[in-house]
Amino acid sequence: MIKVEGLTKKYAGVTAIDGLDFTVEKGEIVGFLGPNGAGKSTTMRILSCYLPATSGRASVAGFDVASQSREVRARVGYMPENVALYPEMRVQEYLEYRAALKGVRGRRNRQRVNAVKELCSLRDVERKLIGSLSKGYRQRVGLADALLHDPDLLILDEPTIGLDPNQIRQVRQLIKDLGKRHTILLSTHILSEVEMTCSRVLIINKGRIAASDTPEALAGRVRTAGGIRAEIRAGAEDLEKALSAVEGVRKADIEPIADGWHSCLLRTDADHDAREEVARLAAARGWALRELGRDQVNLERVFAEITQSEEI
């Protein structure tokens, strides 16, 4: 569905993306992650034909984004981070107007508007002015807009930004449902959403692809996968020195909690379980120990490891 080869974009000597290579297959929901300024939005705008690349190639459904932009636009639904809506228009008339601009007219216009209102749960607000809607409903209108021409590919840039937890859950479920019919490229800073929604993750860092795999496979590649987490009451300096000396422990990160308690994250060799040594050490030193277990590697940890280091 998406094929990117050597894609580069420069702004006045500043390189936003640098030789990107990646593919997204039809039917995938792919999380597109990266720190602020890594090049995510630039890449999405190029794929959506809103921005030209400096060099390299990108295609959607076999059509080149530079030389066949009309064909690409007909197959892409793009929801930018900041959805530009007309606050003085009512939801119904806005969607009808946007559908007409996309070449959806006549009976099909009414059919598609009704379909996206139902899909995005906009029936209750169809006659309201967009300017009077909550942030959550405005995001829904933006998503409905992206769906009007029934595109093969949805590109969603921070679709849950500014939403409350209940609204985030609703949009998450909507994206999962849309994934049954559409290929989706999703950018978000809420990494738990990616874990629950996406089948694969692309991580971009400093304008280059740093990793591409399933969330589970990435967790297995992170070099701190053999971590141990403990909560111990003792002096911080004593803790760091003693725990760092435990066999298999490469680094001990100590953070104070309260009342002399510290959260201890021990970065260990992946094949070494140091929990017994830590328990014996706590008993020998007379430390109070109230938690000791393996540190679960989630996508947040994976993301931090990959974007803060040159190697996985």
C-alpha angles and dihedrals in degrees: 000000000000124000121178123184125182092333112183133175124185128186115199092323095321113115110220096176125013122203100323118193121183144123135214117201125219112275096021126129103211125188112219107203138176144129120279109288094020093121103261098128092041090055092047092050091051091050089049092050092243092116133030121232122236091224142340130057137272129181136185119203088347095307121118113239092217104043100025102037095142091059091045094050090052089059101040130077110195125194110185124208092255107040111213108218134168104246093194093059127083118241094248096050093042092055092045090050094048092047090053091051088055092053096259104134143157119009092350090058091059092043094052094043090051091046096052093043088056093043094049096038095243099137093101093055102034093115096042125102111257090228090063095053127104120250090258094055092045089055088051091052089051091051091047088052091054090052099047097098092043095242125201091224129043118199110193120186111196095328093176098047112137095008126130120241094265092050090047091055091050093050090045091056091046091053091049090051092048089052089069089068107020139049107240133202106191128190118191141145091217098093095184087063090057092050091053098040113029130076093199139020131216114195118197121193128177091351096307135095106257098178142000122186145093115301090247094051092048091053089055091053097051108107094222093058089118095067129147125203123202139167112217134170109223141096113304096228092047090048096050094047095046098042093046088058094056112113112264095016112123098177138003118209110197123192125177118237110175142299093024095309120132134196108227123197111188116198106210140174107282093241097045125090108198098175095108092050091050092049092050091047092052091050093048093049095043093241120160108241120192103161134030125161148117115295109242112230109222131173091269090061091044091050092050093048094049098043095043096048137050093226137039 
